[in-house]
Amino acid sequence: MGKVERRPNFLVIVADDLGFSDISPYGSEIETPTLAKLAKEGIRMTNFHTASACSPTRSMLFSGTDNHIAGLGQMAEFMRNFGDYFKNKPGYEGYLNWRVAALSEILQDSGYHTIMSGKWHLGMTKEIAPCSRGFDKNFSLLPGASNHYNYEPQLDDGEFQAPCINTTGFWMEGEKILDRTADLPKHFYSTRTFTDKMIGFLENRTEEESQKPFFAYLPYTAPHWPLQAPRKIIEKYAGKYDDGPDDLTQKRLQRLKELGLVDEAVEHASPVGKLGKDWNEMSPEEKNISARKMEVFAAMVDQLDANVGRVIEHLESTGELDNTFVLFMSDNGAEGAALEALPLMGGKKTMGDIISKYYNNALENIGEPDSFVWYGARWACAATAPSRGFKGWVTEGGIRCPCVIRYPPFHAKPEAITDAFTTVMDILPTILDLAGVAHPGPQFRGREVVLPRGQSWVSHLASSDYKSTSVHKGDVHIHGWELFGMRAIREGKWKAVWIAQPRGKDEWELFNVETDPAEIHDLAQSQPGVLARLVQHWEQYYAETGMVQTPVVDRKIAIELNSQGIRYGVEVTDTKEDGDRVILATRDTNGSGICRFEARYVIGADGGRGLTDELGIKWEGERDIIDMVSAHFKAPLGARHPDPRNFITWFIDPLKGGSIRTGYLYHLGPYPVTTETEEWLFACAVNPENVQDFKTEDMIERIHDTLQVPNLDTNLISLSHWRVNSIVAEKYRSENGRIFLVGDAAHRIPPWGALGLNTGIQDAHNLVWKLGLAIRSNKLGRYNALLDTYETERRPIGLRVSQTSLHNLLSHALVMDRALGISTQNNTESNVKAMEEYFIPHSTEGKSRRQAVRNAQNILDTEFHALGAEIGWFYPNIDPETPITSSNHGGQLLPNGPYAEATYDGVTRVERIRDSGWRDADGMWANFKGHLAGILELNFTSVFGVLAAIYSAFSADIGLK
Ligand SMILES: Cc1cc2nc3c(=O)[nH]c(=O)nc-3n(C[C@H](O)[C@H](O)[C@H](O)COP(=O)(O)OP(=O)(O)OC[C@H]3O[C@@H](n4cnc5c(N)ncnc54)[C@H](O)[C@@H]3O)c2cc1C
């Protein structure tokens, strides 16, 4: 590297949602002469990786470490959809946390003048805004997006208030919160205004500031939605996209290959996401609208380039450019999501609601301040080709981004290209390396901070041959990604990807991304050894980053599947039957947004919280049988477990008075198990003589005490108190017949046999096809009798399962504890003595205790082997095999009718299914199989939709109309 007289300046420019081929040095037709010049004089990276979404990438840029460590383990906007799930989890603060030293802080302390103009998205309040994280001067948009012309009427409209965003304002300058309507420039356009401010900061440096080198951070909001640009720039691109996204894909790919950025032999992935119509199926008007969106997108990128050009020209004019390390990057892949159902402002109001009230998306208005459009999956996939996916995906389409560097001391050959694997975490170590500053960790500004995981690029970029040097140890570098439940792990050319259905396979796929960057050819079957190694890497990555498993059935998918039918964060406050309607009152869980809904039918699935009582339906059975406490925790227990294959392990401590009092343990995953990642559940009864309100510390002590491992490294994830009930609602259908109870709203089952949820799901299966028929017919009378069969069929099953589970529960004390000679009625000494007898070899007492335990084990088999028990369930009221026949369902029914709790007949008989049908008034045959498809067609796009709707059925109307 050439000799540098003065410490270098840094200019880091971030584009928002810019795809891999959206700028001309990466094959785009969009006019980007500034970036083309920077690339010509500098270096392009073909293998630069970010996180799959915006704020996680920014946290990695500023910390040099993984987003799960730096505070953006998930996007804050995503986490608030999951209630307390991520609460108090280190790495999931939702802002750049204090465990990291921010690049701007380190440089500020090292004599740099630090300035920023643009989008922050790493903290919404002043204490965590740029002014508090190392910037001497800043002009900042705090959240992740805004209207590019500052036209935001919804922000001043109570109907769309965003109570879940904890902020005092969206804009800041220095330490001042700006008033969006009064303080922003009159002729605001995001890209131009951010540039004006940045040039202003550079121009107006004081004498003292000018003596310092600078760190300038310029994160634009373009070309993030809403797509908006000056009209005359949009006109430049008129007609350029009339052949549609597939044509653009081909042209871009051709150009990428000509430029040497993609190998000739590479195949490209098919588009993914919510694709809508194929270009050839669109009407001329639909094509015009779609092409216009892309024209506006192009104009935004065009303007972004022009404004980068203004900053570069300024630096050239002051003679500072050649001593400035200029880096231009995108923060993730192009944005291909469908956004109409996105709850932009929190609560239940969606972007679609806002648009219909305030925006005009007519063709001639698209791109104007009062239009609000995005361009969708097909155009995004054209921009990420040849890769698969787009923003939000951990496939290359979401994480491989353009990165251009210009820094003359590297003496790169003109138009240099490096294919070395790099990540956004490397930028901090690279900048510190160039600035001659050591990372300050582990102590910084009075707090403990982590060290970077990224590596400096300096020796690689300063080398004369980019083919023979690398950044991340050649073939063996290991990097992971995880967001929104998608996982990926990479080791050199190998990449394993796990994506939940319906987007992925619900299992690990394996790709050679060097030859197959499109991730098309799954090698999981042919390379099992490689896959196993990568999965081990994943487990290590999971452990090292302190990751929390993201619920994979995420809100985004649910909304994609049933955008109108599913509403989150809504609480039903009142339910009334009124003639042929049910009237529901709801409010947002934060107390606002009170609404009233009318539904023809309601499926009440509130877990027995209140609806059953509200309907005046009584519960039958035993309540509050035991007071329990359970803990979900992480601990390296597998290696100490005598048989880790056990699903549930019971402990019986004579000092605690029996099995349920002592507790049980079961393994929760994640699989495969490693000592660093194991998660467990421990539960025990609260001692009624010494009722204890277990807090975290008490529970950890209790776990250690039961397991007899006093120094176990235990990380308690959650703690809950619950009561065991064995109760069944007297009726499953309301008085007027319009409300149905399912799941725990109909039966609360002791979890001894693990059939509570199974029973609930089967309730739902039984009900939905019947409701589907009733709704289609529009005449309650005609299908009333069919709807009645829901209760007559399912209630006996609810009763049966609750009785069997209660039987199982009681058997622990009655059978197993008794076999051991332990009882809560005995004193401690006699319990201890009985337990000791069990272990005395060759003694009569020992032998008989051991035999008694073996017998008890057989009896408890109904619980321990309950899995699959429901295969033998049958509906007695429609059962051809009456109790008087000889088999009595393999002995499941006693001769006089009731169930034999400890017996089941694990056989599914044809006649049981055959007769589970119904003939309507016209003699039409109807059954579950024939009509589930109909329901799906009517209301949902997948079985997930049915379940989600059922479980959120309390959110009114559920779309079944
Ligand atoms: C320790 C334990 C272990 C278990 N293990 C198993 C097992 O291994 N296998 C098994 O099959 N079952 C098991 N169960 C039982 C199972 O968890 C329940 O049967 C099941 O969760 C019930 O599902 P549900 O949808 O009916 O109710 P819930 O899961 O309770 O869901 C009801 C939902 O409705 C919401 N809600 C309530 N009131 C309102 C309102 N007014 N407005 C809007 N929303 C509302 C709630 O917030 C909740 O999200 C276990 C239970 C326990 C306690």
The ligand as an SDF file (V2000), in Angstrom:
LIG
                    3D

 53 58  0  0  0  0  0  0  0  0999 V2000
  -46.9850  -27.5830   30.9390 C   0  0  0  0  0  0  0  0  0  0  0  0
  -47.8960  -27.9330   29.8060 C   0  0  0  0  0  0  0  0  0  0  0  0
  -47.4960  -28.8840   28.8860 C   0  0  0  0  0  0  0  0  0  0  0  0
  -48.3320  -29.2350   27.8280 C   0  0  0  0  0  0  0  0  0  0  0  0
  -47.8970  -30.1540   26.9380 N   0  0  0  0  0  0  0  0  0  0  0  0
  -48.6990  -30.5020   25.9150 C   0  0  0  0  0  0  0  0  0  0  0  0
  -48.2500  -31.4640   24.9530 C   0  0  0  0  0  0  0  0  0  0  0  0
  -47.1350  -31.9710   25.0260 O   0  0  0  0  0  0  0  0  0  0  0  0
  -49.0950  -31.7980   23.9340 N   0  0  0  0  0  0  0  0  0  0  0  0
  -50.3390  -31.2220   23.7980 C   0  0  0  0  0  0  0  0  0  0  0  0
  -51.0660  -31.5690   22.8520 O   0  0  0  0  0  0  0  0  0  0  0  0
  -50.7690  -30.2940   24.6940 N   0  0  0  0  0  0  0  0  0  0  0  0
  -49.9840  -29.9220   25.7310 C   0  0  0  0  0  0  0  0  0  0  0  0
  -50.4250  -28.9840   26.6310 N   0  0  0  0  0  0  0  0  0  0  0  0
  -51.7440  -28.3990   26.4670 C   0  0  0  0  0  0  0  0  0  0  0  0
  -51.7300  -27.3060   25.3890 C   0  0  0  0  0  0  0  0  0  0  0  0
  -50.7150  -26.3580   25.6920 O   0  0  0  0  0  0  0  0  0  0  0  0
  -53.0670  -26.6060   25.3120 C   0  0  0  0  0  0  0  0  0  0  0  0
  -54.0810  -27.5670   25.2330 O   0  0  0  0  0  0  0  0  0  0  0  0
  -53.1470  -25.7200   24.0790 C   0  0  0  0  0  0  0  0  0  0  0  0
  -52.1530  -24.7340   24.1140 O   0  0  0  0  0  0  0  0  0  0  0  0
  -54.5000  -25.0560   23.9880 C   0  0  0  0  0  0  0  0  0  0  0  0
  -54.5250  -24.2910   22.7990 O   0  0  0  0  0  0  0  0  0  0  0  0
  -55.6520  -23.2130   22.5740 P   0  0  0  0  0  0  0  0  0  0  0  0
  -55.3200  -22.5970   21.2430 O   0  0  0  0  0  0  0  0  0  0  0  0
  -56.9910  -23.7990   22.7750 O   0  0  0  0  0  0  0  0  0  0  0  0
  -55.4520  -22.1410   23.7500 O   0  0  0  0  0  0  0  0  0  0  0  0
  -54.2010  -21.2340   24.0820 P   0  0  0  0  0  0  0  0  0  0  0  0
  -52.9350  -21.8540   23.6340 O   0  0  0  0  0  0  0  0  0  0  0  0
  -54.3360  -20.8580   25.5150 O   0  0  0  0  0  0  0  0  0  0  0  0
  -54.4460  -19.9590   23.1440 O   0  0  0  0  0  0  0  0  0  0  0  0
  -55.5080  -19.0750   23.3960 C   0  0  0  0  0  0  0  0  0  0  0  0
  -55.1240  -17.7260   22.8240 C   0  0  0  0  0  0  0  0  0  0  0  0
  -56.2330  -16.8400   22.8820 O   0  0  0  0  0  0  0  0  0  0  0  0
  -55.7900  -15.5890   23.3400 C   0  0  0  0  0  0  0  0  0  0  0  0
  -56.8920  -14.8810   23.9990 N   0  0  0  0  0  0  0  0  0  0  0  0
  -57.4310  -15.1290   25.2110 C   0  0  0  0  0  0  0  0  0  0  0  0
  -58.4180  -14.2530   25.4530 N   0  0  0  0  0  0  0  0  0  0  0  0
  -58.5180  -13.4500   24.3650 C   0  0  0  0  0  0  0  0  0  0  0  0
  -59.3460  -12.3400   24.0230 C   0  0  0  0  0  0  0  0  0  0  0  0
  -60.3030  -11.8920   24.8250 N   0  0  0  0  0  0  0  0  0  0  0  0
  -59.1400  -11.7400   22.8330 N   0  0  0  0  0  0  0  0  0  0  0  0
  -58.1910  -12.1810   21.9650 C   0  0  0  0  0  0  0  0  0  0  0  0
  -57.3750  -13.2330   22.2530 N   0  0  0  0  0  0  0  0  0  0  0  0
  -57.5440  -13.8470   23.4350 C   0  0  0  0  0  0  0  0  0  0  0  0
  -54.6490  -15.9120   24.2980 C   0  0  0  0  0  0  0  0  0  0  0  0
  -53.7960  -14.7960   24.4420 O   0  0  0  0  0  0  0  0  0  0  0  0
  -53.9860  -17.0920   23.6070 C   0  0  0  0  0  0  0  0  0  0  0  0
  -53.0180  -16.6500   22.6980 O   0  0  0  0  0  0  0  0  0  0  0  0
  -49.6060  -28.6250   27.7030 C   0  0  0  0  0  0  0  0  0  0  0  0
  -50.0080  -27.6340   28.6120 C   0  0  0  0  0  0  0  0  0  0  0  0
  -49.1810  -27.3020   29.6650 C   0  0  0  0  0  0  0  0  0  0  0  0
  -49.6310  -26.2450   30.6410 C   0  0  0  0  0  0  0  0  0  0  0  0
  1  2  1  0
  2  3  1  0
  2 52  2  0
  3  4  2  0
  4  5  1  0
  4 50  1  0
  5  6  2  0
  6  7  1  0
  6 13  1  0
  7  8  2  0
  7  9  1  0
  9 10  1  0
 10 11  2  0
 10 12  1  0
 12 13  2  0
 13 14  1  0
 14 15  1  0
 14 50  1  0
 15 16  1  0
 16 17  1  0
 16 18  1  0
 18 19  1  0
 18 20  1  0
 20 21  1  0
 20 22  1  0
 22 23  1  0
 23 24  1  0
 24 25  2  0
 24 26  1  0
 24 27  1  0
 27 28  1  0
 28 29  2  0
 28 30  1  0
 28 31  1  0
 31 32  1  0
 32 33  1  0
 33 34  1  0
 33 48  1  0
 34 35  1  0
 35 36  1  0
 35 46  1  0
 36 37  1  0
 36 45  1  0
 37 38  2  0
 38 39  1  0
 39 40  1  0
 39 45  2  0
 40 41  1  0
 40 42  2  0
 42 43  1  0
 43 44  2  0
 44 45  1  0
 46 47  1  0
 46 48  1  0
 48 49  1  0
 50 51  2  0
 51 52  1  0
 52 53  1  0
M  END
$$$$
